[in-house]
Amino acid sequence: MKYLSIPRLAPFVYAVLLTGGMASCKGPGPQATAKDTTHRSAQVSDTVWEIVHDSTASHNLDVIYRTPTKFQLAKGAGLPSRTYDLDGEAWFFIRDADKKPVTIHTRQLIITIQSSYARLHIDAFASSPGEQADLLEGQLKVTKSYHSSTDNEPETLHSGDMVMINKEIDLMEKETLDSAERKAVEKKFPKTAGIAPHN
């Protein structure tokens, strides 16, 4: 699966964040009303980036994505639930999910983060036959979102693992990223103000 290229995002978004040039609005989707959830937009060249920051009591969650990606609280999951729907490509920075797991639903996957820190990339457009999740740091569990006639067992991913799925051929495969693949994912990972790698 090919990744979308990211045009030297870090310095531009960092500058926008520092200068306060980002417009705030209420949280991701109509159900998000907690004061600790913010959703901002940053214009970088011709691209508008969306940055969701959720600092609710039990854990912190930061998500960065761009159109046409859709990210929101799962339907019927009112606050303080931390279950989300994703259709598209996004970068996640999640803290303290060991205290309260974070679950991300795509068309083909259910991804549950349960570690104290996780940094991951998900490419899961509903219009695409395949999806991919790359875990750079942390631990998560992933299962198929549909009933499979061949295998419904969950997979556990650790730092450096990835999973690919294609519902059309009913195949989910876990692999370890080699050094070149991991560097490629790391290179594209947005590094913005207030969203720093775990130390």
N, C-alpha and C positions, 0 to 999 in steps of 0.2 A: 504494500500500500504506500503510495507516495505521500509525502508530507507537503503541506502548504509552506511556501517560503515566507519568512518573516523579515521584512526590510529594516534591519538595524533599529529595532524598536526601542531598546533600552534607554539610550540617552534622551530621546524625544519625549517618551512617556514620563521619564524621571523629571525632566524639566517642567512638563505640564503639571505634574503633581506638586512639585515644589512651589510653583508660582500660583497655585490655587486656581488654575485655569480649567478646572473640571466642574461640570455642572452636576449637582447632586439631585437625586430624585428618590422616591420611596423604593423599597426593596425589589428583588427580582420577582415580578409577577404580582398580580392583584392581591394575593393572600399574604404577602410579606409586609407586615406593618410594624415590626419591632423596631424601636429606635436605634438598636445596635446594628441594624442591617442597612447598608448604603449601596447604591448602584450609581456609578459615575460613567461618564463618557469622555474619551480623550481623542481628539482629532490629530492624526499623524499622517502628514501628506494627504493622500486621497482616502485613507482608511480611518474609520471610526472604531476605536476599541472600547469595549465595555468592561468595566472592572467592578466586580461585586465583592464587598467586604462584609462578612458577618462575624461580629465579635460577641455573639451571644454567650451567656455565662459559661456553658459547659465546654465550649471549644471555639477556635477561630477557623474561619474558612475564607480563602481568597480565590476568586475565579477570574480569569482573563479570557475574553473571546472577542470575535468580531463577526459582523454580519456575513452570511445569513444564519449564523448559529443562534439557537434558542435555548436559554437556560432559565429554569424557574423552579419554584417549589412544586413538588408533585401534586397533581390534582387531588383534592380531598385531604391533603396533609397540612393542616393548620399549624401555626406556631405553637409550641417550640419544636415541632418536628424538623429533622434535618434530612429529609428525603427529597431528592431533586430529580427533575426530568431534564435530559440533555438531548438535543438534536443538533449535531454539528461537531465542531472542534474546539476544545478548551484546554486550558492549563490550570491545574489546581494546586494550591498550597493549603494543607489542612493540618491543624494542630489539635492535640488533646482529644482525638477521636477514640482513644482508649477509654475515656470517661463516658462518651456518648458517641456511638458509631455514626458515620456519615454514609448515606446510601445514595448512589447515583444510578438512575434508570435510563438506559438507552433502548432503542427498538429491539436489540438482540441480547443485551447484557444487563445484569444486576451486579453492580460493583459496590462492595461494602468495605469501607476503610475503618480499621479498628486499632491503628497504631498511634503512638503519641505524636508522631509527625509523619506526614506523607507529602510527596511532591510527584505529581503524575500528569500525563498528557493523554487525552482521549480524543480519538478521531472516529466519530460515530454519526455520520449523516444518515438519516432515515432513508434517504433516496439511494444510498449506496448498498450494494450487496454485502460488503464486508465492513467490519469495524475492528479497531485496534486500540489497546490501552497499554501505555508504557509507564512502568513504575520506576522512577529514579531513586526515590528514597521511601522507606516505610514498609508496610505490610498491608495486604488487602485480600479479600476473598471475592471471587468472581464466579457467577453462575449464569447459565443461559436463562433468558427471560421468557422462554417458551418451552413447552414440553417436547423433549427430544425422544425419538424412537430408538436412538442408539446409546446416548450417554447424558445423564442429568447430574453427574457428580460435579461438585464445585472444585475450583482450582484455587490454591493459595499462592499469591505472588509475593516475592520479597524484592528488596532493592536490586535493580538491574534486570528484572524479569519483564516480559511483555506477554500479552495474549492477543490472538487474532481469532475472529469468528466470522463464519459465513453461513447464514441460515439456509440459503438456497441449496447448499450441499451438506447441511447439518454437521458442520465441523468447527470445533473450538480447539485451538492449539496453543499451548504455553511454551515459550522459549526464553532463553537467556540472551539478552542483548550482548553482542560482542563489543569490543572496545570502540570500533569505528561507528557502529550503530548508536552506541550510547553517547558518543561525542556529538553525533549529528543531532540527536534529540536535545542534548544539553545546549548546543549552540543556538537552537531555535527557541529555547525556553525564555519567555519574557522575564526580565529582571527589572522590576519597577520599585519605586520608593515605597517603603512599608511592607514589602513582600520579599523577605530575604531568606536565603537558604538557612536551614537549621544548623546551629553550631553545637 
